[in-house]
Every structure is written in C-alpha cells, then in structure tokens.
C-alpha cells in the first residue's frame, strides 16, 4: 500500500536542514504496523548579501550626521557642507573639503545601502512530496 500526498507552494519562516529526504519508522496507532516515510521538497532561498562592504566608523559617522541634518533639521546640502567644513570633517579618501555634491553622494548612497541591508527576503518550499510505504 502506497499513499502519496502532494503539497502546494508555501512560505515559511523557519527552515530545516533537511535537503532531500528523511526516513522515520512510523507506528500506526490502529495497526501497530511499521511504515517507511519518505519526504522530499525543494527549498528556495533568495538573498543578496553576497558583496556587502562595511563602512568604517568615520564613514558611518559622516552618514549619520548628514542624515540627521537632512531629515530631522531639514537643512540643504550646501548648508550641511558649510557646517561639516567648519567642524573639520573631510572626505574619506582625499581628505578634501566636503562639497555639496559630496554631501549629496554620501546621503544618497547611504540611503541605498540602508534600504538594501533592511530588505527582507522570502524563502519558499515547493514540490512537497510525502510517501508512506507499508512494510
């Protein structure tokens, strides 16, 4: 006697490390017969954390300050540039003055990076098949 159970696509939060099939000895409560259970499925995981470079502490500080002044205080890029220059902040690579276009670039790229790191991905289990063999 063979029973086949087929599932449909579903989204799961927790994942098992099972990749192909699992063997369990199952006892039927009515018959006390032994069964062989085979479960197979395809687990698809989406992720784009392959090439993430880390900001240095100085880069993080620059981005946090620019983001605060832009979003909370509502200050423009030219004024932010002037404030940062007065406080002695310089560009990361060339140590030059932070011009308004540098401020814009730091803010824009930092926001893109934040969005990318906060993005959530769904994992799916497909082609679920469960076979129960009577021994």
LINSUL-V112749 format. One line per field, one symbol per residue. ss: DSSP state (2 for helix, 1 for strand, 0 for the rest). psi: psi as a letter, one per 40 degrees, with the letter a starting at -180 (. if undefined). A space follows every 10 residues. Layout:
ss: ???
psi: ???
This chain:
ss: 0111110001 1100000000 0011111000 0001111111 1111100000 0000002222 2222222222 2200002222 2222220001 0000001002 2222222222 2222222200 0011111111 11110
psi: hhhhhhiihi hidiiiehdc iihihhhhdd efiiihhhhi ihhhhhiffd ghiiiidddd dddddddddd dddfiidddd ddddddeeii iddefiihid dddddddddd dddddddehi ihiihifhhh hhhh.
